Amino acid sequence: MDIKKKTYFVDIDGTIFVYRKFETYKETKVEVIKSTKQYLQQVKDEGHMIILTTARPEEMRDHTIDELNYTNIPYDRLIMGIERGPRYLINDLSPKEPGDRAIAINLKRNEGI
């Protein structure tokens, strides 16, 4: 049986990195939330896709990529400039495979997985 790979959409600030205000990013050192980094590495090692999402503006893309590379955070794609409000994942249900295909995990800020 072919095992289908999963896609993880993961917010950056407060989830992977300890939360900082946008205006402080370039003056403050990035701090990794270790449990989330370990979880993402496990997910990546299992062959799943990781899409990072952030409300950081597009003009911070290079700085964000530098931080991700410096801290060795595994990911496949980076989506910048999403809204800061609630995020919704909408997906279809497969008629041949039972179970939810859109799953949400809410974490307390800066506490990791």
N, C-alpha and C positions, 0 to 999 in steps of 0.2 A: 504494500500500500504506500502510495506517495504521500509524504507528510508535507502539508502546505506550510510555507514560512509565514511568519507574522510580521506585521508592521507596527512599530511603536512610535507614537508621536509624543515627544518629550519636551516640556518647557525647560528653559535654561536657568533663569535666575530664580533662586529660592528652591529649585529642584535638583539641579546639578551643581550650581555654584551658590554659595551663600549670597543672599540677596543684597544688592547695592543699588543706590539710586543712579540713574543714567549719567548724571552730571559728574559722578565720582569715579566712573569706570577707569579712566585713563590715569588717575592719580592714586588709585588704591590697588593693592595686589589681589588677584583672584584667589578665592579660597574654595576648594573642591569639597563637596559633601561625599565622603568616602563610600558610604553604603550605596548611593545612587551610581557612582562610577563603577563599583564592583558589579552591580546588577546589570548595567549597560554592557560591560565587558562580557558577562556571561551570555547575555542576549546575542551579542555580536558573534561570540564564539560558536553559538548554536546556529548561526547563519541567518538570523532574522534581520530585517531592515530597521534602521533607526533614523527617524526624521526629527531633527531638532527644530523647535519653534520658539520664537521670541518676539516680544514687543519692541526689542531694541530697533532703532531706526536703521534703514538700509545703509546710511553713511557710516555706521559702526560695523559693517560686515568684515572688513579687514581686521579690525581690532578683535572682534569676536572670534574669527577663525584663528588668529594668533593665540588667544586665550585657550581655545579648544585644543590646538596643537600642543601648546606648552604644557597642558595638564593631561595630555594623552586621552582625551575623551573620544571614544569611538562613535562614529556617526556616518551616515550615507548622504544625507541631504540637510540643508539648512534653510529654513524659511524665516525671513526677517519681516519686521514691521506689522505683525498681527496686532489686533486690538487687545487691550488690557482686560477687558471684561470677560465674562464666562465664555468657555470654548465648548462647542458641541461637535461630536463626531457622529455622522449619520451614515449608515451603511445598510445594505440589503441583507435579508435572511435567505440562506440557500434552501431551496425546497428539498435537496438531497442530503444535506448535512444539518442535523439538529444543533441548536444552541445559538447563543447570541454571537454576532459578528462585529459588534461595536461594544467595546468594554471601556469603562472609565475608572481611573484610579486617582483619587484626590489625596494629596499629601499635605501635612502641615508644613508651612514654609520653613526651610532650612533644616528640617529633621531627616530628610532622605527617606529611602525605602527601608 
